[in-house]
Every structure is written in structure tokens, then in C-alpha cells.
Amino acid sequence: MFGCYNPSMHRIPHAAELAELADRRDAPRIEVEGRYSMRLDPCDGRGPITCALLDYSVTGVRLQLPEDMALPAEVQVLIGELSHQARIVWRNGTTIGVDFIDEHHSIF
């Protein structure tokens, strides 16, 4: 019974739950309060979505979506000509927390 893990059983935590975890982040966040934008590619046939960048670190970003929309758990974050594999780790309405999958091993 405990030997199997089903990824669909993994619950994405609400932003309020993450407030307790803020001091356990891998890297410090830098607030930019939406002064910059970033593109998010859902890799599902839709084009890239331009989002407001709220904060960032070397391990992820917090983004404001232009509207409430369904997104897959894994996405591509586009920064200029660079592309990062990423996963959405939390969501609160149109605000999402995105973790760069391919960056953790190269930084730590």
C-alpha cells in the first residue's frame, strides 16, 4: 500500500500554507512588484503567455497571470532567448509560484 506513489495524489499547496515555509527557501527572493514581464509556455499548443514578474530567485519566480487559466504542472519559462524547464508549485488565483527544475543541481 505504501510502496506506490501516484503523482496525481500530490496536492499543490495554497499560498497561505507556504507563508510558513518562507524561511526554508533554497535562495533569497528579490521583489520587483510587476515592473518586468516574463513569458510562460504551457507546451500544450497555446502560445507563450506574458506574465508580470512579482519576484525571483535563482531557483524560481512568482508570476501574475493575465487571467485565471488552466495550466499544466510542468511548463517552460522563457527569459529572452533562454528557456528553463519549470513546475508550478503553488497557486493562489492568478498568482503562481514556479520552481526552475533544471537550475537546482547547477547552483547547489
C-alpha positions as CSV (number, residue, x, y, z in Angstrom):
1,M,0.0,0.0,0.0
2,F,2.7,2.5,0.9
3,G,5.1,1.3,-1.8
4,C,3.3,3.1,-4.7
5,Y,3.3,6.8,-5.3
6,N,0.8,8.4,-7.7
7,P,1.9,11.9,-8.8
8,S,-1.7,12.8,-9.2
9,M,-2.1,12.4,-5.5
10,H,0.4,15.3,-4.9
11,R,-1.6,18.3,-3.8
12,I,-0.4,21.8,-4.8
13,P,-0.4,23.9,-1.5
14,H,-2.3,27.1,-1.2
15,A,-0.2,30.3,-0.9
16,A,-1.3,30.8,2.8
17,E,0.3,27.4,3.6
18,L,3.5,28.5,2.0
19,A,3.9,31.5,4.3
20,E,5.0,29.1,7.0
21,L,7.7,27.8,4.6
22,A,9.2,31.1,3.6
23,D,12.2,30.8,5.8
24,R,13.1,27.4,4.2
25,R,13.6,28.7,0.7
26,D,16.8,27.5,-1.1
27,A,17.6,31.0,-2.2
28,P,16.6,34.6,-1.3
29,R,13.8,36.2,-3.4
30,I,14.1,39.7,-4.9
31,E,10.8,41.7,-5.1
32,V,10.2,43.5,-8.4
33,E,6.4,44.0,-8.0
34,G,5.4,43.5,-11.6
35,R,7.8,46.0,-13.2
36,Y,9.1,43.3,-15.5
37,S,7.4,40.6,-17.6
38,M,8.3,37.0,-18.3
39,R,6.8,34.5,-20.8
40,L,5.4,31.2,-19.7
41,D,5.0,28.4,-22.3
42,P,2.4,25.8,-21.3
43,C,3.8,23.5,-24.0
44,D,0.2,22.4,-24.9
45,G,-0.3,24.1,-28.2
46,R,-1.1,27.5,-26.9
47,G,1.5,30.3,-27.5
48,P,3.6,31.7,-24.7
49,I,1.7,33.7,-22.0
50,T,3.1,37.0,-20.9
51,C,3.0,37.3,-17.1
52,A,4.0,40.1,-14.7
53,L,7.1,39.1,-12.7
54,L,6.5,39.7,-9.0
55,D,9.7,38.3,-7.5
56,Y,12.5,36.0,-8.5
57,S,15.5,34.0,-7.2
58,V,18.0,31.6,-8.8
59,T,15.6,28.7,-8.1
60,G,12.2,30.2,-9.3
61,V,9.8,33.0,-9.8
62,R,6.4,34.3,-8.6
63,L,4.3,35.3,-11.6
64,Q,0.9,37.1,-12.1
65,L,-1.1,35.5,-14.9
66,P,-3.0,37.9,-17.2
67,E,-6.2,36.0,-16.3
68,D,-7.3,32.9,-14.5
69,M,-6.5,29.9,-16.7
70,A,-5.7,26.2,-16.6
71,L,-2.0,25.3,-16.7
72,P,-0.2,22.0,-16.7
73,A,2.0,21.2,-13.7
74,E,5.2,21.4,-15.9
75,V,5.9,24.4,-18.1
76,Q,8.7,26.3,-19.8
77,V,9.8,29.7,-18.5
78,L,11.1,31.9,-21.3
79,I,13.6,34.6,-20.4
80,G,14.8,36.3,-23.6
81,E,16.3,33.5,-25.7
82,L,16.7,31.2,-22.6
83,S,14.2,28.5,-21.7
84,H,14.0,26.8,-18.3
85,Q,12.1,23.7,-17.5
86,A,9.9,24.5,-14.6
87,R,7.0,23.3,-12.5
88,I,4.1,25.2,-10.8
89,V,4.5,24.5,-7.1
90,W,1.7,26.7,-5.8
91,R,-1.2,28.8,-7.0
92,N,-3.5,31.5,-5.5
93,G,-5.9,32.7,-8.1
94,T,-3.8,34.3,-10.9
95,T,-0.6,34.3,-8.9
96,I,1.7,31.3,-9.3
97,G,4.9,30.1,-7.8
98,V,7.2,28.5,-10.3
99,D,10.3,26.3,-9.5
100,F,13.1,26.0,-12.1
101,I,13.6,22.3,-12.3
102,D,16.9,22.5,-14.3
103,E,18.6,25.1,-12.0
104,H,18.8,23.4,-8.6
105,H,21.5,21.0,-9.5
106,S,23.8,23.6,-11.1
107,I,23.5,26.0,-8.2
108,F,23.7,23.9,-5.0
